[in-house]
Amino acid sequence: IFEFNLKPLSFKEYLRFKGIHSDYILNQKRIKLMFNHYLLIGGFPELVDENNLQFIRKYIREGIIEKTIFRDIPELFSIDDPSMLNSILNIIIDNPGIIIEISELSKELGISRQTLSKYLFYLEISQLIRKLYNYSRNKSTSEKKLKKYYLNFPCLGASYKNDEVYISKIIENICVLHVDGKFFWRTPQKDEVDIIVERKGEIIPIEIKYRDKINKKSVVKFMEKYNSKEGYIITKDTENKENIRFIPLWKWLLE
């Protein structure tokens, strides 16, 4: 048996499906419009040409989420209550990037810590969600800290929310998947950087400021602490080419 892990389309792949192969800079206006549709469908190839919002939501809810939770996972594992899996997933759908404290959430849901940990694991291996660790050079320390949970299919079609705050969370989720993020950074003093990437011996902080006022204080603190030579702040339109590089989201997703 050969197993292939096929991820949802990246934004660059989505544009290829739409017939845009080059001259991204010349097609800025069209690309920005297409990005709104990409946010809606979450990179599922079968929805690339679909514009009916109700159909998109029905497909993602019934064809992806409910099929996985009520059929695929119970076929592999002994699950007492698949609807509890659905409840946990809905919490993450409503709050991509949520920091989950196992003891607190298990009490809220009325289940044991062990059951909640198992169910989160089932959602992970079914590729519905992914978790990020709080960055530390000591990997065992990272394992013990609180973890952030994101969707593996970030799209507005999974939820009925469509406000500015929720869109910014989905965009953060897309950025996590774009770099295959595994870490974030958060201190007891509430300094926080959304994504930390280790690449070729370098430790690179990436902060998403698509909606909020741009503030690079946390990125600067991280770079000073870990001697990082470069950092990124992902913006809506602002751009520069300093060591902390401001870059518009659409352009970053195409690099």
WODA-V398260 format. One record per backbone hydrogen bond with DSSP energy under -0.5 kcal/mol. CO is the residue of the C=O (numbers start at 0). NH is the residue of the N-H. Records with the same first field share a line. If there is no record, write none. Layout:
BEGIN
CO: NH, NH
END
This chain:
BEGIN
0: 2
3: 5
4: 6
9: 13
10: 14
11: 15
12: 16
13: 17
14: 19
15: 18
18: 20
22: 26
23: 26
24: 27
26: 30
27: 31
28: 32
29: 33
30: 34
31: 35
32: 36
33: 37
34: 38
35: 39
36: 40
37: 41
38: 155
39: 156
40: 43
42: 8, 44
43: 46
44: 47
46: 49
50: 52
51: 55
52: 56
53: 57
54: 58
55: 59
56: 60
57: 61, 62
58: 62, 63
59: 63, 64
60: 65
61: 66
63: 67
64: 68
65: 69
66: 70, 71
67: 72
70: 74
71: 75
72: 75, 76
76: 78
77: 79
80: 83, 84
81: 85
82: 86
83: 87
84: 88
85: 89
86: 90
87: 91
88: 92
89: 93
90: 94
92: 95
94: 97
97: 99, 148
98: 100
99: 101, 146
100: 104
101: 105
102: 106
103: 107
104: 108
105: 109, 110
111: 115
112: 116
113: 117
114: 118
115: 119
116: 120
117: 121
118: 122
119: 123
120: 124
121: 125
122: 127, 128
123: 126
127: 151
129: 149
131: 147
132: 183
136: 138
137: 140, 141
138: 142
139: 143
140: 144
141: 133, 144
145: 133
146: 99
147: 131
148: 96, 97
149: 129
154: 157
155: 158
162: 166
163: 167
164: 168
165: 169
166: 170
167: 171
168: 172
169: 173
170: 174
171: 175
172: 176
173: 177
174: 178
175: 180
176: 179
181: 132
182: 195
183: 134
184: 192
186: 189
190: 186
192: 184
194: 205
195: 181, 182
196: 198, 203
198: 201
201: 198, 203
202: 204
203: 196
204: 231
205: 194
206: 208, 233
208: 235
215: 219
216: 220
217: 221
218: 222
219: 223
220: 224
221: 225
222: 226, 227
229: 204
230: 244
231: 206
232: 234, 246
233: 208
234: 248
242: 230, 244
244: 232, 246
245: 239
246: 234
247: 251
248: 252
249: 253
250: 253, 254
251: 254
END
